[in-house]
Amino acid sequence: MRSDNLPPRYLRTKEAAEFLSLSARTLEKHRTYGTGPDYRKLGGRVVYAVEDLQAWAERGAVTSTSDPRGLVLPAKRHAPEQKLSGGRFSR
């Protein structure tokens, strides 16, 4: 947890991918397809807030292989009706 008086920490794509145990290319694909965590563009640079990365990873939390709650989709194109704002999807 971060203290309220500290600014949020932002990570570049490579750092964010390492944080999530993904390759940078996979994270780039998620960004392209809208299936990944929220990101920001600052001066043309893509950055991710640590809390957004944690929230996105938490959406994939499940308790078993049959648990339907995992909402993190693969990094590929999905039907438009599945997409919601901020890289979140409906099932």
Sine and cosine of phi, psi and omega as CSV:
sin_phi,cos_phi,sin_psi,cos_psi,sin_omega,cos_omega
0.00,0.00,0.59,-0.81,0.03,-1.00
-0.98,-0.21,0.46,-0.89,0.02,-1.00
-0.96,0.28,0.51,-0.86,-0.02,-1.00
-0.90,0.43,-0.36,0.93,-0.02,-1.00
-1.00,0.00,-0.02,1.00,0.05,-1.00
-0.99,-0.17,0.60,-0.80,0.04,-1.00
-0.95,0.32,0.38,-0.92,0.04,-1.00
-0.90,0.43,0.49,-0.87,0.01,-1.00
-1.00,-0.08,0.76,-0.65,0.02,-1.00
-0.93,-0.36,0.64,-0.77,0.00,-1.00
-0.88,-0.48,0.61,-0.79,0.13,-0.99
-0.96,0.28,0.15,-0.99,-0.10,-0.99
-0.82,0.57,-0.74,0.67,-0.04,-1.00
-0.88,0.47,-0.71,0.71,0.01,-1.00
-0.91,0.42,-0.66,0.75,0.01,-1.00
-0.90,0.43,-0.65,0.76,0.02,-1.00
-0.89,0.46,-0.69,0.73,0.04,-1.00
-0.89,0.46,-0.65,0.76,0.03,-1.00
-0.85,0.53,-0.62,0.78,-0.03,-1.00
-1.00,-0.03,-0.01,1.00,-0.07,-1.00
0.88,0.48,0.65,0.76,0.07,-1.00
-0.87,-0.50,0.23,-0.97,0.15,-0.99
-0.99,0.15,0.41,-0.91,0.05,-1.00
-0.87,0.49,-0.61,0.79,0.00,-1.00
-0.89,0.45,-0.66,0.75,0.03,-1.00
-0.89,0.45,-0.68,0.74,0.03,-1.00
-0.90,0.43,-0.61,0.79,0.07,-1.00
-0.89,0.46,-0.65,0.76,0.05,-1.00
-0.90,0.44,-0.69,0.72,0.05,-1.00
-0.85,0.53,-0.66,0.75,0.00,-1.00
-0.91,0.42,-0.68,0.74,0.00,-1.00
-0.89,0.46,-0.68,0.73,-0.07,-1.00
-1.00,0.03,-0.11,0.99,0.01,-1.00
0.97,0.23,0.35,0.94,-0.03,-1.00
-0.98,-0.22,-0.05,1.00,-0.11,-0.99
-0.99,-0.15,-0.15,-0.99,0.01,-1.00
-0.94,0.35,0.36,-0.93,0.09,-1.00
-0.87,0.49,0.55,-0.84,0.04,-1.00
-0.63,-0.77,0.18,-0.98,0.03,-1.00
-0.79,-0.62,0.47,-0.88,0.13,-0.99
-0.93,-0.36,0.88,-0.47,0.00,-1.00
-0.87,-0.50,0.94,-0.34,-0.01,-1.00
0.86,0.51,0.56,0.83,-0.01,-1.00
1.00,0.07,-0.09,1.00,0.02,-1.00
-0.99,-0.14,0.64,-0.77,0.05,-1.00
-1.00,0.00,0.79,-0.62,0.05,-1.00
-0.71,-0.70,0.43,-0.90,0.00,-1.00
-0.84,-0.54,0.71,-0.70,0.12,-0.99
-0.98,0.21,0.68,-0.73,-0.01,-1.00
-0.82,0.57,-0.65,0.76,-0.03,-1.00
-0.92,0.40,-0.51,0.86,0.07,-1.00
-0.94,0.35,-0.62,0.79,0.05,-1.00
-0.90,0.44,-0.69,0.72,0.02,-1.00
-0.90,0.44,-0.67,0.75,0.00,-1.00
-0.90,0.43,-0.67,0.75,0.01,-1.00
-0.90,0.43,-0.70,0.72,0.02,-1.00
-0.90,0.43,-0.61,0.79,0.00,-1.00
-0.90,0.44,-0.53,0.85,0.04,-1.00
-0.89,0.46,-0.35,0.94,0.02,-1.00
-1.00,-0.02,0.02,1.00,-0.05,-1.00
-0.93,0.37,0.76,-0.65,0.04,-1.00
-0.66,-0.75,0.25,-0.97,0.01,-1.00
-0.96,-0.29,-0.26,0.97,0.05,-1.00
-0.37,-0.93,0.16,-0.99,0.00,-1.00
-0.93,0.38,-0.31,0.95,0.02,-1.00
-0.99,-0.13,0.03,1.00,-0.01,-1.00
-0.96,0.29,0.88,-0.47,-0.05,-1.00
-0.99,0.15,0.05,1.00,-0.11,-0.99
-0.97,0.26,-0.36,0.93,-0.06,-1.00
-0.87,0.48,0.88,-0.48,-0.09,-1.00
-0.94,-0.35,0.27,0.96,0.04,-1.00
-1.00,-0.09,0.93,-0.38,-0.03,-1.00
-1.00,0.06,0.35,-0.94,0.05,-1.00
-0.89,0.45,0.34,-0.94,0.01,-1.00
-0.99,0.16,0.98,0.19,0.06,-1.00
-0.42,-0.91,0.18,-0.98,0.01,-1.00
-0.91,0.41,0.61,-0.79,0.03,-1.00
-0.77,-0.63,0.35,-0.93,0.00,-1.00
-0.85,0.53,0.64,-0.76,-0.02,-1.00
-0.82,0.57,-0.53,0.85,-0.04,-1.00
-0.94,0.34,-0.28,0.96,0.04,-1.00
-0.98,0.19,-0.42,0.91,-0.13,-0.99
-0.98,0.22,0.66,-0.75,0.17,-0.99
-0.81,-0.58,0.10,-0.99,-0.03,-1.00
-0.92,0.40,0.45,-0.89,0.09,-1.00
0.93,0.37,0.45,0.90,0.02,-1.00
0.97,0.26,0.22,0.97,0.02,-1.00
-0.99,-0.12,0.58,-0.81,-0.09,-1.00
-0.83,-0.56,0.41,-0.91,0.14,-0.99
-0.97,-0.22,0.32,-0.95,0.02,-1.00
-0.87,-0.49,0.00,0.00,0.00,0.00
